[in-house]
């Protein structure tokens, strides 16, 4: 069957307590029906699936029996690639998730190093399990202005109709529920959240942060160096240094004349070269230090360049892996008509054996697909780690460059002193010579101070240029984003029209219990407001609100089954088919509609229904597990005696 990505299919659910398996059932593509008496544990199984996929459950959603379990194992296929998710049951629902690339049978035997562990919350140095699942589904990791990034939990809220949420709400109930977050989730699943818009928005936000940081750093430098006067530029500092150097040259010339005059007067003072020797040693040492520091700079620059090429290669491998997986699905097994070695006609085509029809080597295509998840995770982790190391190298390069600049400034000063002493190794009358030497010392100190200001001025120039470039980039990105958002509006209009059409068809197919459902013309829904109306009507009976909510969810799924631009994972869970007093005939009619929609769907999908009143015409292959009862619940605990009667846990 054709598949539109993203596509999520649950293949197996296993619930454990220590080594005991309390629930172990396979699931399949299409409709899956979990059936049983009321209070027999159907909702517990639905909550386990929700939690195992990364959903959050508050304390009220955990049943007493569920809290006796310890781990949830979910074998699932993400865009056709198998993986096993494992989470420890926790009342706070903030437990980490472990992911294994492959099937459940391999996962239970795999060593711990074959699993990748992802925390509940994201951090700068480590991605969380939502980011990992989005990567497996090839969905963007979307950040919402004013809130945190969208998580897999937020996506599942629009894919799971549970019994505890209000029936008038489109999303599963949650205490903290900003409108812009709901709208972003709905737009994302409609395919209206363009990946390029997200990437450009992320880039624009990053550049805006850089612009703010650069502005703050500039203000700090101006306060320290220029007393808040931003007119002090690099040119001003360079002119100041030039004046000081000229002043030193003048004083040095005067000192030379004074020393010549002193020796021409036949002074008895001895001439010494000790100062020249000492300065020469200092200049030599500074030259060695500069060479070493330059080598450090060159080394880090080479590491940066080499690592950048490595990251580029990893990204190319990741993209090639996805392309190869797609090509394998589209093309399938390649068969040769002639031998590529001797060009003889190949006549032995044995289609019964999964092996190369030339060399007869067995082909394990299933195992190859199972490894896809693991390889994708490993490559992504390598890329993240390499990028973090690049940031460290960049900071180290800046440090080395600053140290190199400081050494070069000191070297220039010492070299100038050595040149002055070497020109005339003599002295003058002591008083005049002392005064001139004091002036030279003062000028030298001023030159040292100005060297520090030169470094800051250079930084000012770099920051100013960076600010200008960032401002230009921000303006360009804003224009590009605005243009893309216009096209996004068209996409959202198309998606909502398709969903509305499906909802109208479903409510028209309902039993004649609600006047506004018999021949509706318009259905309006809002992700942000979390509401839905039929021909502007907002009041319905309790049972009709259940029908309308499920019609919306199924209509949303159906739209995604016929339009590949939706980012809906083609997955849905419904646990409210008998809520709010829905009569049996109405529940059966709804189940019939869902099964018909599923049977007619052209692409892979999955719908999990929980019901105490299964439609009598449901095909047996759609059932998951046995019919649960109060005496034999969904979880396989041993029964206990209550007032002389057996009651299942």
N, C-alpha and C positions, 0 to 999 in steps of 0.2 A: 504494500500500500504506500502511496505517496506520503511524504512527511513535509510539513511546513515547520521551519525552526523559528522561534524556540518551541520545543516539544518535550513535555515531561510525562513519563509513563512509570507508574509504580508497578514493580514486578513481584515483590514479595515483602511482607511485613512479619517481623519476628520480634516478640517481646519476651524478655528474659528476667528471671530473678536468680542471681548467682548462675549456677550451671543449668537450672531448670528452665525449660522452654514453656512459657505459659500461652503463647499464641504463635502460630506459624501457618500462614496461608498465602498462596500465590494469587496474584491479580493479573489482569489481562487488558489488552487494548479494547476500547469501547466501553460499554456500560458494565459496571460491577455492582452487584446488589448484595448488601449486608443486611440480613433479615433476622428477626427475632422478636420476642415479646418485649413490651415496655419494661425498662429498668433491667434488661438482661445484659447490658454492656455494649450496645451498638455505638453509642456516642463515645464511649471510652476508646473504641478502636479508631473512630474518626479523629479523635483528639490525638491519639498516638501518631497517626499519619501526619497531622498538622505539625505536631511538635518535632517529629523525626525529620521533617523537611526544613526545620529552622524556625517554626512559629513559636510565639510566646504565649504561655498559658498562665493566667493568674491562679491564685489558690482556689478560688471557687470553681474553676473548670476541672480541677483534678478530683476524680472520684476517690473514695477511700481505698477501693481495690487497686486503682491505678498506682497509687503511692506505695503499694506493697511491691511493685515491680521495680527493676533497677536500670535496665537498658532497653532502648528501642533500636532495632536494626531495620533499615529500609534499603532494599535493593531497588534501584531505579535506573531508568535510561534517560540520559540528558542528550537530546538531539541524536538519539540512537546509540550513544556511548554508555556502556554499563558502569555503574558505580554503586558502592555500598556506603550508606551514611549511618553513623552510630552516635547516639547521644545518651548520656546518663540522665535519668529522670530526676528532676530537681523542681521543688515547689516554686522557686524563684524564676524558673525557665531560662536562666542565664548560663546554662552549662555550655561547655565547648562542644564542638562537633569533630568527629574523626571521619575521614573520607578515604576509601580504598578503591582503586581503579580495577574493576572486575566484577565477578559474580559472587553471590553469597557463599556458595560452597568453597570458593577459594579464599574468601575473606576470613572465614572462621579458622582456617589453617595458616593464614599468613602471619609472619613475624611482625612485631610491633613497628619495625623500621619501614615496612611496606605501607603503613598508614600515614596520612598527613593529618596533623592536628591543627584545627583552626579555632581561635577564641571566639567568644560571643561578641566582644566589642573590638572595633578596629583601632589600630594605633599607627603611629608614623612608621614604625619598623616592621609591622606584621599585619597582613590582611586578615579579615575575619571570614567566617564561613559564608556569609552573604556574598562577599566578593568572589569567593571560590565558586559558589553555585551559579552566580551570574556569568562567570567566565565559561563554565560548562554549558550553560544555555545560550552563550553568545549574546548576552544582554548587557547594555551599558550600565556602568556603576554611576547612578545619577545622584548628584547633590542638589538639594532643594534649598533655595534662598531662605535664610532665617531658621532653618531646621537642619538636622543631620541628614546624611545621605539616605536614600531609599534602601531598605533592607528586604530580604526575602520574606520576612514576616509581614511587611506592608503589602507586598504582592499577594501573599496567601490570604490576606484579609478580604480581597475581592474575588477569591476563588473558593471560599469555604462559607457555606450558609449553616451556621451552628444554631443550637437551640437556645443559647443564652443571650444572643444579640436581639435587639429590637427588630421586628419584621419590617418596620418602615425605613430602616437603614440599608443602604446598599452594601456598606462595608461591615465586616465583623466588628463588634463594639470594642472600643478602646478608650481609656480615660483621657489620655493626651492625644488629641486628634486634630492637628491644624488643617485648615481648609486647603492651604497651598500644597500640603503634603498629599492629601487625598487627590487633589486635581492632578498633581504630577504623576501619581501612580496610575490614575485612569488614562491620562494622555499617553503615558509610556506604553500601556497595554494596547491602546488603540493604534499604536504605531505612529502617533503624532509627535512624539519626542524624538526628533531627528538626532542620530548619533553625532553628526557633525556639529549641530547646534550645541549639544552637551559639551563636546570637546572644545569648541570655541568659547563657550561660557566659562569652562574651567580655566582655559588659557587666559581669558580676559580677567578673571578674578585673580589669577596668579600675577599677572602683570600689574593689576591695580595694587596688589599688596606690595610688589616690588617698588612701584612708584611712590607709595606712601612711606616705605622704609627709606628710600633714597632721599625723599624730601626731609624726613626727620633727621637723617644723618647729616644732610647739608646744613640744616639749621643748627645742629650741635657744633659742627665745625666752625661755622661763622661766629657762633657765640664765643668759642674758645680762642680762635685765631684773630678774628676781626672785631671782637667786641660787639657782635651783632650786625656789623656793617657788611652787607653782602656785596658791596662794590669792590672789596679786596679780592682781586682775581689773581690768576697765575702770572699775568703780565706785571701786575703791581709788585708781586713778591720778587719776580726775576729782576725788575728794575732796582729794587732795594738791594738785592744781592750784588748786582753789578756796581752800584754805588759803593758798597762796602769793600768789594774787591779793589776798586780804583783807589779808595782811601787807603787800603792796606799797601797797595803798590807805592803810593805817594810817601807814606810813612816809612816803608822799607827803603825807598830811595834816599830819604833823608838820613836814615840810619847808616846806610852805606857811606854817604858823604862824611858823616860824623866820624865813622871808624877810620876812613882814609885820612881825615885831618888829624886824628889822634896818632896814627902811626907815622904820618909825615913829620910830626913834631918830636920824633924819636922817643916815644913813650917806652917805658921799661916794662909795661904789661906784656905778658907772654901770649902769643897766639895759640889757640887750641882748636882742634877739629873734633873734640868729643861730642859736641852737640850735633854736628853733621852725621857722625857715625850712629848715634842713637836714633836720629830721625830716619836714617837709611835702613836700619834694622826694622823700625816700625813700618816703613813703606813696604819693605819686602814681605813682612808678615801679613800685612793687609792684602797684598797681591795674592798670596797663597790662599788666604781666607776667601777672597773674591772668586778665585778659580774653583775652590771647593763648593762654594755656595752656588755658583753658576752650574756646576755639575749636578747639584741637588735639584735645581730648577729644571734642567734638561731631563733628568731622570723622571721626575714627576710628570712633566709634559709628555714624555714617551709613554708612561703608564696610562695617562688619560687617553691618549690617542689609541693605544692598543686595546684598552678596555672598551672604548667607544665602538671600535670595530667588532669586538666580541659581542657586545650587546646587540649591535645591528645584525650579526649572524644569528643570535638566539631568536630575535624577532622574526627573521626570515624563516628560520626553522619552524617556529610556531605557526606562521602563516602557511608554510608549505605543508605542514602536518594537516591543517584544516582543509587545504585544497586537495591533498591526497585522499583524505577521508571522503570528501564530496565526490571526487573523481571515481573512487571505488564504488560508491553507491550508484552513480549515473551510468558508468561504463560496465561495471561488473567484471566478470572473468574474461581475460583476453585469450582468444583462441587463434592459432596460426593455421593458415591453409597450406603453407609450405614450410619446411624446416629452415630456420634462419642460418644453419651451418652448411648444409649440402643442397638446399633448395629443392629437395624431393617433396612430393605431395604427401601431406599428413592425412592418413585415412582412418586411423584408429582413434575415434572420438567416443570415449566411454563416459557418458553423462551421469552414470550412476555413482561414480566414486568421486569424492571431493579431493582431487589431486591434479597436478599439472598434467595436461594431456600430452606433453612432449616427454618429460623425464619421469613422470609418474610419482613425483615427490608429493606426499600428502599435504594438503593445504588446511591450515587451522585458522580460517577467517574469523571465527568467533573470538579466539584468543587474541588475535591482532586487534580487533575492535575493543576488547577489554583493556588492552594496554594504552589505548588512546588517552583515557582520562588521566592515568598516572603520568604519562609523558607530558601532557599539557600542564599538569600541576607542577611537575619538576622544572620544566622550562620557565614557567611563570615565576617560580620561586627564585631560580637562578637570575632572571632578569631583575627582579626586585633587589636581590642582594647586590648585584653588580652596580645597579644605579645608586644604592646607598654608599657603596665604596667609592663611586665617582664623586659624590658630594664630599666625602672625606678627603679625597685626593685634591679636589679643587680648593678646599680650605688650606690644605698643606701647601699647595702651590702659592697661594696668596701670601702665606707666612714667609716662605722662602724668598719670594720676590721682594717683600718689604725689607727683610734682613739684607738682601743683596744691595738694594738701593741705599740702605744706611751705611753699609761697608764702603760702597763707592763714594759716598759723600765724605766720609772720614778720610779715605785714600786721597781724594782730590786736595783736601786741606793739608794733609801731611806732605804730599808731593810738592805743593806750593811752598811750604815752609822749607823743605829741603833745597828747592831751587834757589830760594832767597839766600840761604846760608852758604850754598856752594859758590855763589857769584863772587862774594868777597869775604873769605873766612878771617875777619878781623874785628876790631872793636873801636870805640871812640872815647872821648873824655867821659869818665864814668857818669857824671850827673846827666849829661845830655843823652848818653846811650841808655841809661835807666829810664828816662822819661819816654824816649822813643819806643823802647821795648814794652813799657806799660801800655802805650797807645796801641802797639801792635797786638798785645794780648787782649785788649778790650775789643779791637776790631775782629780778631780771630774768634772770640766768644760770640760776637754778634753774628759772624758768618755761620758758626755752628748752629746758632738759634734759627737763622734763616733757612738752613738746610732742612730742619724739621718742618718749617713752614712750607718749604718747597714740596715736601712729601704730601702735606695736607692739601696744598694747592693743586698738585697733580690729581689727588683724589677728588678735589672739588671739580676739576675739569672733567674727570671721568664720570662722576655722578651727574653733573649737569648734562653731559652728552647722553648719558643713560636715561635721565629723566625725559629729555626731549624725544628720544627714540621710543621710550615706553608710552609717552603721551600719544605719539603718532600711531603706534601699534594698537593702543586702546581704541582710538577713534576708528581705525580701519576695521578692527574686530567688531565694534558696535554696529557699523554699517552692514557688515556681512551677516551678523546675527539677525538684524532687523529684516533683511531680505529673506533669510531662511524661515523666519517665524511667520512671514506672510504665507509661504507655501505650506507650512505646518498647519495653519488655520484651515486651509483647503482640505488637508488630509483628515483633520479631526472632524470636519463637517461630513465628509464621506463616510468615515467610520461610524459616527453617531447615527447617520441616516440608515445604515445597514442594520445596526443594533435595534433601532426603533422599528424597522420593518419586521424583524424577527419577533420582537416582543408583541407586536400587534397580532401576528399570526398565532402565537401561543395563547394569548388571552382570549382571542376569538374561538380557539379550540377548547376553551374551558367549558365546563358544564354551565348551564344557564342559572347562575346563582348571583351574579352582580350585573346590574343594568349597564353600567359604564364599560363592561368588558364585552358586551354582545357585538357592538360594531364601532369600535374606537377608530378615530381618524388620526390622532396624534398622541404620541407618548413623549413626554419631556423628562429628562433625567439630568442631574448635575452631580458630578463627582465631588466638587468642592462643597456643595450644600448637603451632599449625602441624601438626596431626595429623588423621588420619582412621582410623576403625576400622569393621569390619563385624561386627555381633553380638558386640562386645567382642573380636574377633580383631585382633591387630596384626601377626602374621607372615604374609607372603605371598611367593610367588616373585617374582623380579625383574621378569619380564614382567607378572605380575598387578598389581604395584605401579604399573606404567605405566598399565595399564587402569583401575585405581581412581582414579589422579590425573586422567586425562583424563575419566573418568566424572564426577568432582566438578566439573571446570571446565565441561564441557558441560551437566551438570545445573544448575549455577548459572546459566549463560546461558539455558537453557530456561525456568527459573523466571521470569527477568526478561522473557522474551518473552510471558508470559501475565499478568503483574502489573505495572501501571504504577507502583506504589509503589516498586519497586526503583530504585536510582540506578546500577545497572549500565549502562555505556554500550552494551550490546548488541553487543559486539565481543570477539573471541577469536582468539588465535594458538596453534597446536599444532605443535610440531616434534619430537614424541617417538613418532610412530605406529609406528616400527620399533625403538625403543630396547630394550635389555636382552634381546635375542634373541627378540623377538616373531615368531612364525611368520607367513608371508605370509597364510594364511587368516584368522588372528585380526586382522591389520591391515586386511584387506579388510572383514571384518565390522564393525569399528569405523567405518571410513569410510562404510560403508553406513548405519549407525545415524545418524551425524552428518548425512548428506545427507537422510535421511528426516525427522529432527527439523527441519532447516532448511526443507525443502519444506512441512512442515505448519505452520510458524510463521505467526502472523497479523500480525506487525509487521516492520518493517525491521530488519535485523541484518547482521553480517558475521563469517564464520569463515574464517580463512586457515590452510590445512593444507599442510605440507611432507612429501612422501613419496617414497621411492625405489621403492615398490611400489604404484602407483595401482590401485584397484579397477577391473577391466576394464569394469564397467558405468557408470562415471562419464560423464556427458554431456559432450561436447567443450566446450560453452560454459562449463563450470566451471573449465577449465584457464586458468592465467595464464602466458602466454609459451610458449616451446618447452620440449621435454624437454632438460635440460642433461646434459652428459657430461663425462668427464675431459678429453676433447679440446676440447670446446666448453662451457666453464663458463657460469655465469649472467652474469658480468661480461664485457663485450665488449672485453677486451684482445686484442691481436694474439698469436697463438701463438708459442712459442719452441721451439727445437730442444734436446732433452735426449738425449744419447747416440744421435744420429741419428734420433730419433723426435720428432714434434710433440707438445707438451704445452700445453694452454691455461692462461693465467693467470687 
